[in-house]
């Protein structure tokens, strides 16, 4: 697949997602073609980006006035303190609204940077260059920004669309296998909520995708981005349809928070475990038929993806999981809001359940 472009058209912004291999060395050319020309840049770069890729990026912007902030990207640094540090630099360097902030890194880097851009002088130009598979197919698209608090994940944030997204496959070759699995969780989720044919493609080619075989990984990224584009364009601010993107996330975010956002379970693994849990809950509550559930469960098992709660949790974690589920931002009353599956490609959303019902379900999963 050659370099691909996806046009995102929302009420607040129109921008392109550019997907390709070895394109970060051509940033000046890409910016020029997209009529992007700013006086100075603040680059927030994940400290895990390898030096050879850093040099390639900076060389491609060598005629620009650049300030660089190295960012230690982890869930504990996804907070207001990090945002304040970015804003402080922008103020000291006298950035104006015609300048630009560029995020280079995974979803945490993009979320923190995007939120800082959204509040600086009520809106600074923002370019997102996602370096992980998870960020390329999920957080870089759609304009969600945010930070964590002690009360839960992403509870402070804004909707702020970027001016451009550049997804370079070459970043993925530097990632550990665990990070690829992390991103695959969102690709799989997109197929489950919107497109049965895309799920069939993934089910047939999952091993090639996880092994980063060029044609397969690019098609998977492109197909996943197309699904998110369609959803975001219809519901930019998550008032209705966009809620389906949260399949597995109410469980998943609670799993992450219960473990203190530790390395024991990263975000994508938590989402996969959340998808497995939501699928089982859908089955047991007569939303999803057994044949469809088996397709999903067998896919997770075949690809050796997270699917068993008891590998990370025991019954003593139950109350903590439930606590964080009750704090989920989708809840609008004392009940817990879940996105469930009716069949692959069709969801049930705005479904509210008593805490006791979910508690009984989780108790059985953690004991049996």
Secondary structure, DSSP 4 states (H G I P E B T S, - for coil): ---EEEEEE-SS-EEEEEEESS-GGGHHHHHHHTT---SEEEEEEETTS-HHHHHHHHHTTTTSEEEEEEE--SGGG-SHHHHHHHHHHHHHTT--TTSEEEEEESHHHHHHHHHHHHHGGG--EEEEEE-SHHIIIIITSS-EEEEEETTEEEEEEEE---SEEEEEGGGGGGS-HHHHHHHHHHHHHHHHHH-HHHHHHHHHHHHHHHTT-HHHHHHHHHHHHHHHHHHHHH-TTSSSGGGGGGTTHHHHHHHHHHTTT-TTS-HHHHHHHHHHHHHHHHHHTTSS-HHHHHHHHHHHHHTT----GGGT--GGGHHHHHHHHHT-TT--SSSEEEEEEEETTEEEEEEEE-HHHHHHHHHHHHH-
